[in-house]
Amino acid sequence: MNVIRQAWKDFLKDESGMGVVEIILIIVVLIAMVIIFKEQITTLVNNIWKSINESAKKIY
């Protein structure tokens, strides 16, 4: 019985999977931010693209 109890304690103390959980949480937060600010991001990208096209037209 002590072997099982010790194995359970070792399992609870093991933190090797914590990095994966942190990465998943960061990805979830980033996805949520993209969903919340989708319109603003789209407007920003469109404005940048227009600026690039206008600058390219001046060069050629």
C-alpha positions as CSV (number, residue, x, y, z in Angstrom):
1,M,0.0,0.0,0.0
2,N,2.9,2.3,0.7
3,V,4.2,1.9,-2.8
4,I,0.9,3.1,-4.3
5,R,0.7,6.0,-1.9
6,Q,4.3,7.0,-2.8
7,A,3.6,6.7,-6.5
8,W,0.5,8.9,-6.1
9,K,2.5,11.5,-4.3
10,D,5.2,11.4,-6.9
11,F,2.6,11.8,-9.6
12,L,1.1,14.9,-7.9
13,K,4.5,16.5,-7.5
14,D,5.5,15.9,-11.2
15,E,5.4,19.2,-13.1
16,S,6.7,18.1,-16.4
17,G,3.4,18.8,-18.1
18,M,3.1,22.3,-16.9
19,G,4.9,23.8,-19.9
20,V,2.2,22.3,-22.2
21,V,-0.6,23.7,-20.1
22,E,1.0,27.2,-20.1
23,I,1.4,27.1,-23.9
24,I,-2.2,26.0,-24.4
25,L,-3.4,28.8,-22.2
26,I,-1.4,31.4,-24.1
27,I,-2.8,30.1,-27.4
28,V,-6.3,30.3,-26.0
29,V,-5.8,33.9,-24.9
30,L,-4.4,34.9,-28.3
31,I,-7.3,33.3,-30.1
32,A,-9.8,35.0,-27.9
33,M,-8.0,38.4,-28.5
34,V,-8.2,37.8,-32.2
35,I,-11.9,37.0,-32.1
36,I,-12.6,40.1,-29.9
37,F,-10.5,42.5,-32.0
38,K,-11.2,40.9,-35.4
39,E,-12.7,44.1,-37.0
40,Q,-9.9,46.3,-35.7
41,I,-7.2,43.9,-36.9
42,T,-8.8,43.6,-40.3
43,T,-9.0,47.4,-40.7
44,L,-5.4,47.8,-39.6
45,V,-4.2,45.1,-42.1
46,N,-6.2,46.7,-44.9
47,N,-4.8,50.1,-44.2
48,I,-1.2,48.7,-44.2
49,W,-1.9,46.9,-47.5
50,K,-3.2,50.1,-49.1
51,S,-0.2,52.0,-48.0
52,I,2.1,49.4,-49.4
53,N,0.3,49.4,-52.7
54,E,0.4,53.2,-52.9
55,S,4.1,53.3,-52.2
56,A,4.7,50.6,-54.8
57,K,2.8,52.6,-57.4
58,K,5.1,55.6,-56.7
59,I,8.2,53.5,-57.3
60,Y,6.9,52.1,-60.6
